[in-house]
Amino acid sequence: MIKAIANNINKVLFIIVIMSIIGLALSLNQVSFTIILVLLGLVEIFFF
């Protein structure tokens, strides 16, 4: 039970991080945006 709750908290934090990264990427140029998307893909592979 505790582990499931911790898992949900981790997912919420992860979503918040993704949103802030996307926000940063949108304020930057297209090249950095694609680089960040690739990094996000790698992170998702490792965490899920």
Secondary structure, DSSP 4 states (H G I P E B T S, - for coil): -HHHHHHHHHHHHHHHHHHHHHHHHHHS-HHHHHHHHHHHHHHHHHH-
